[in-house]
Amino acid sequence: MEEYKYDEESVNALVKWAETATFPEQVMLSDAENIFDVKRYVRANLSDIAAHYPDEFYNPAITRLYRLKDKMEGKDNAE
């Protein structure tokens, strides 16, 4: 599993990616995670990051976006 970065520069780059990327309606992130409204999923995680970064309690929102980005770029190992 890739180590994700939570420094401000890395998170800003991830947020910029999430705000500009084109997403499919649905994504099967893993065998147990079927995101049926990807745009809403991205918005929810971006809202958590905007409201709470750099509170480490909210790092899972950042991790979820990294995992989605990996999936979109074909870098995931979930299959």
C-alpha positions in Angstrom: 0.0 0.0 0.0 1.3 3.4 -1.0 2.2 5.9 1.8 0.0 8.9 1.4 1.2 12.4 2.3 -0.8 14.8 4.5 1.4 17.9 4.3 -0.3 21.0 3.1 1.3 21.0 -0.4 0.4 17.4 -1.0 -3.2 17.9 0.3 -3.6 21.1 -1.8 -2.5 19.1 -4.9 -5.0 16.4 -4.1 -7.8 18.8 -3.6 -7.0 20.6 -6.9 -7.1 17.2 -8.6 -10.4 16.3 -7.0 -11.9 19.7 -8.0 -10.9 19.4 -11.7 -11.0 15.6 -12.4 -13.8 14.1 -14.4 -15.5 11.2 -12.6 -17.7 8.3 -13.7 -21.1 8.1 -12.0 -20.0 4.9 -10.1 -16.8 3.4 -9.0 -16.1 0.0 -7.4 -13.3 1.1 -5.0 -12.9 -2.4 -3.6 -14.9 -5.6 -3.1 -16.6 -3.9 -0.2 -16.8 -0.3 -1.4 -19.1 0.6 -4.3 -19.4 4.3 -4.6 -22.7 4.9 -6.4 -22.5 8.7 -6.6 -18.8 9.6 -7.0 -19.4 13.4 -7.3 -21.2 13.4 -4.0 -18.5 11.3 -2.4 -15.8 13.7 -3.6 -17.8 16.7 -2.4 -18.3 15.2 1.0 -14.6 14.5 1.4 -13.6 17.9 0.1 -16.0 19.5 2.6 -14.4 17.6 5.5 -10.9 18.6 4.4 -11.9 22.3 3.9 -13.5 22.5 7.3 -11.0 20.5 9.4 -7.6 20.3 7.8 -5.0 19.9 9.3 -6.9 18.1 12.1 -5.5 14.5 11.9 -8.8 13.1 12.9 -10.1 13.9 9.4 -7.1 12.3 7.5 -9.4 9.5 6.4 -11.2 12.0 4.1 -7.8 12.7 2.5 -7.0 9.0 2.3 -10.4 8.3 0.6 -9.5 10.9 -2.1 -6.1 9.4 -2.6 -7.6 5.9 -3.0 -10.1 7.2 -5.5 -7.3 8.9 -7.4 -5.3 5.7 -7.4 -8.3 3.9 -8.8 -9.0 6.5 -11.5 -5.3 6.3 -12.5 -5.2 2.5 -12.5 -2.8 2.4 -9.5 -5.0 0.6 -7.1 -4.3 -3.0 -5.9 -7.9 -3.7 -4.8 -8.6 -6.1 -7.6 
